[in-house]
């Protein structure tokens, strides 16, 4: 709420213009044979001067047909890099960035579809010399057959609004991994095995005195997972990545971070919510009288609604409430499991 008020009363607008610097699109792929043909066609359809655009795809020692697809795709201003051993997304992006020649490097993933005009709208923000990184918008296609889809849609809508408001007043904390652009001269080496390049790179750019902004008109499209456990895996990976960031970049929790308040509020506090929920449940179970008893009943109702969401019942408003409760519970369960993974040293696999 405070961020919204600040964005309305004290905005810092970005100067946009139709500019056309040289651009390198960089994509890291691991066993993406199913998604890659469509993605390469999508990239070829982007509305940007072809003589100013080149593409690099890094295959992280893929074992499916990814390498064969890339061999057939290579041509003028299109090249692939094949890593001899599987090293993870961070190493793949570092290898590709080392070969990039564009003034702007655009990062994307294999699964999402980028709108043809998105690249030009992304680049327009770099007309403002204060801007070092621009995040596009990931739009999730609604699927009513997806468990807790309404809850996930509500969560993602709030997340995008927060990023947008952060960018209006200064810099957003992180970018959308499906589509974001960086000035090549500001790019830093990504630590080995880092999960969240789309948070680490933008924060390093802010550290160098440049802004990171959100461009809602630069859209990439994706489907909500048709199976709940797939979405749970994505959330687990992202939340585990937040813990990893604190390990790889401890400066993020010091005054060296220009976005210290925003980072704590946006990224760190969400890691504490599961423990706050557990504490609330235990304390109200213990106290149980008066206001505490009422709060206990509310919690029980909320978690019962989450349980109903698992059965995908069609009960109108009740179904909508249960889907929201389920999505909230899934997110915080993933945050709790991410903490366990972090303290035990268990790694989360790279998935697009």
N, C-alpha and C positions, 0 to 999 in steps of 0.2 A: 504493500500500500504506500509506504514511504517512497519507494522507487518510482511508482506511478505518479505521485504528486510532484516529485522532483523533475520527472521527464516533462510534465505539463507546464511547470512554472519556470524551470531553468534549463531548457534544451540547449544543446550545442550542435547546431545543424552541420551536416557534411556537405561540402560543395561538390556536386556531381556534374559531369560533362561527358559528352560523347568523345572519348579518347580511344586510341587503338595502339597500345604498346604491344611488343612481341609477347606471346603467351606460350608457355609449355604446360600441357595438361599431363598430370602424373597420376598413374593408377598402379597400385600394388595388388597382385592377384595370387591367390593360392588355391589351386584346384577349382577354378571358376569356369570350367568348360561349359557349364549349363547357362551361365549368365553372360559370358564374354561376347558371343556373337551379337546379341542384341545391344549390349553396351557400346561396342565398337561402332555399330550402325548409328546409335544415338549420338556419339561424339562426332561422327562425320556430318551429322545434320545440324550442328551448332551454327548459329548465325554470327560468324566472325570472319574477317578477311583471311582467306586460306594462306596467303603468303606470310602472314604474321603469326600463324598458329602451327605448333608442332606437338606431337603426342609421344609419350614414353609410357610403356607398360612393362612393369617388372614382374616376372614370374619367379615366385619364391620356391624354386625347385618343385614345381607342381608335378604330380604323378598321374594326372588325368590327361585329357586332350588339350589343355590350355596352351602348351608350347606349340603344338601343331597349328592351332588356330592363329596364334600370333605370327608364326612363320609365314602363313598365307596372307596375313594382313599387312605385313611390313611393306614399306614403300617410301616415296618421297615425303619427308616430314613426319614419318611414322616409323618408330623403331621399338624393339623389345630388348629387354635385358633378362638373361636367365641366370639366376644365382645357382652356384654348383651344389650348395647344401641348403636345407631349410633353416632360415635364420629368423623368421618372424617379420611382421609388418614394418617395424621401425627400421630394420636393416634394409628392407626392400625400398622403403621411401628414401633413405639416405643414399642408396646406390643410384636411384633415379634422379634425385636432386643434384648429385654430383655431375650428371651428364646433361642437365637442363641448361638451355641457353636463353630462354625467354626472360624478359624483364620481370614478368609476373609468372609465378607457378600456381597452377590451379590443381588442388587435390580433390579426388573423387573416389568413390567405391564402385565395385562392379555391378551391384544389384540395382541401384536406383536409376531412374530415367530423368534426364535433365531436359528442361524445356529449351527449345531452340534459342530463344532470346535471353536465356538466363546468363550466359557468359558475358554478353555486352552490358547487361545491367549490373553484373558483379563488378566488372572492370571500371564502370563509370565512377565509382566511389574513389578510385585512385587518382582522380583529378585533384582531390584534396591532398596536399603533400603531407598532412598530419596522419593520414591513414596508411597503416602498414599491413593490415589484414582485413579481409571482408568475408563474412559468413553468409552463405545462401540460406534459404529456408527449405527444410524438409517437410513435405506435405504427405500425410498418411492417408491413404485411401480407406474410407470407412467400409468395413465389412461386417454386416449384422450377424453373420454366422460365427464371427470370432468371439471367443470367450473374453469377457471384460473389455470389449472394444470401446464402449462408451467411456469407461473409466480411463483407458489409455489415451483416448482422444482428448478428454478433459485435461489429463496430466500434460500431454504434449502441447496443447493450446496454451496452458499457463506457462510452460517452460519457454515457448517461443515469445510470449509477451514479455517475460522477464528479460530475455536476451535483447529484445527490441528496445525496451526502456533503458537497459544498461548502455546500449550503443548510442542512444539519443543524448544521454548526459555525459558520456565519456567513452568507455570501452566495455564491451561485453566480456564475460568470463568464459572464454572458450569459443569454439565455432562448431558448425554442423559438419561432421566428418564426411557426409555425402557430397558436400560441395563447399569449398572455401578456397580463397586465393590469398597469396602472400607475395610481397615484394621479395625477389630472390636475394637481394643484397642483405636483407634482414634475417634470412633463414638461418637457423642454428641446427647443429647436428642433434638428431634425436637419440636419446640414450638407448642402448641395447635392451630389447624386451619391453620397452615402454608400451603401454596399452593405449593411452589417450593422447595421441599426437595432436588431435584437434583441440586439446586444452593446453598442452605443454607449449606448442609452437606459438599460439596467440599470446599466452602470458609472457613468454620470452620477448615477444615483439613489444608488448606494453612496457616491459622492463627497459627496452631501448628508447622509450619516449614516444612511441607511435601509438595511434589509436587502432582498436579493433571494433569494427562496426557490423551491424546486421542489416542485410538487404532483403526485405521480404518479397521483392519482385523477382529475385533470382531463385527460382524454384526447382527442386528435385523431388520426384515422386516415388513413394514406396508403398507397399501393402502392409497392413497390420498382419502380424503372424496369424495364420489359421489355427495354430496349436499354441495353447497358453505357455507350454514349457519352453518354446522357442523364444518368446518375449522375455520369459524369466531368465534365460541364459544371456540375453543381451544386457538386461539390467544388471545381472551379476557381474558381467565383464566390465561394464561402465563403472559400477560402484567400487569394485576391486581396484580399478584404475585410479580412482580418487585417492584411495589409501596409498597406492604406489607412487602417486605424484608427491605426496608428503615425504616419502622416503627418498625419491630421486632429486627433489627440489625443495629442501627444507626452507629455503629463502622465502617460499610462498607464505609462510606463517610469521614473517618478520616485516619490519618497516621497509625492507628492500622491495617489497611487492607494492606497487602503486595502487593495486586493487585489493588490498588486504581485507577491508571491510566487506567488499562485494564477494571475494573468494570465500571468506568464512561463512557468510550468510547463504551463498548460492551452492557451494560445494561441500563444505565441512559439516554444517549443522544437519544436513540431511542424513549424514552417517550416524548421527547421535539419536535420531528419532526412534529407531527400534528400541533402544535402551530406555528412552523416556517413556515409550508406550508400555514396556514391561514393568517399569517402576510404578507407573500409574495404576496398572492392573493389580499388582501385588499390594500396593499401599491401600487401595480402596477395598480390596478383599479383606484386608486386616482391620480397617476402620469401620466400614459397612454402615454406619449410622448417619442419618440426616443427609446432608449434601453429598457425603462420600458414597452413601448407598445409591443415591440417584445417579451419580457419575458411573458407578459400577454397572447399573442397569443399562445405561447408554452404551457402555463398552460392550456388554454382552449382546445387545441388540445389533450393534455394528458388526461384530464378528460373526453372528448368526447370519446376517445379510451377506457377508462375504462367502460363507459356506453355501448359501443358496445360489450364489453366482456360479458355483462350480457345476450346478445341475442345468444351467442354461434354460431356466423356466421362463415362459412368456407370460408375465403377470403385470404388464403395463409399467406404471410408475415404480412398483416394487422391484421389477427386474432392473430398471435403470439404477435404482439406489444400490441394489446388490452388486451390479457390475462395477460401480464406482468403489464400493467397499472392497470388492475382490481385488481390483487393480491397486488400491492403496495398500492392501495387505501383502500382495505379491511383491510390490516395490520394496516394502520395508523388510520382508523376509529375505529378499535378495541382499539388502544392505547388511543384515545380520550375518548372513552366510559369507558375504564379502569380507567382513571383519575376521571371521574364522579362517578363511583362505589366507588372509594377509598374515595373521599371527602364526599360522602353521607353515607358511612359505609355499603353499600350493599355488600353481600357476593356472590361469584361465586361458583356454585356447583362443587363438586369433580366429574370429569369424567376421565376415563382412557384415 
